[in-house]
């Protein structure tokens, strides 16, 4: 089947049991040779980072919506361990929602497949899923609600 570039994105507000599942799934994806691309937020993205780092840190790319300094302290500790970290300081003047949308677009442009964990009212994430489908990416959406 070969390895893929898989984007993994999702909500910040994720129950710990779901975080554990996301971490295990990401671990398995990376162990089987896939490259994972995600962002730096708490919740889904943080769980994906944890799983990917455990399997092979070299196969993980994290793209931040803004500069590292703009990330919450808890996230920064984890992000400082990431080898392939892309910051977007040019977006520091934008709202987090705007910067996240641009960041998600960049992540989708770099992947072949998008796995997204969202709620039915997660506007930015659902729009990212639609954008990915329009670019003919394989999109898998999981809903928490």
Secondary structure, DSSP 8 states (H G I E B T S, - for coil): ----EEEEEE-S---HHHHHHHHHHHHHHHHTT-EEEE---TTHHHHHHHHHHHHHGGGEEEE-SS-GGGS-HHHHHHHTT-SEEE--GGGTTS-HHHHHHHHHHHHHHH-SEEEEEE-TT-HHHHHHHHHHHHTT-EEEEEE--
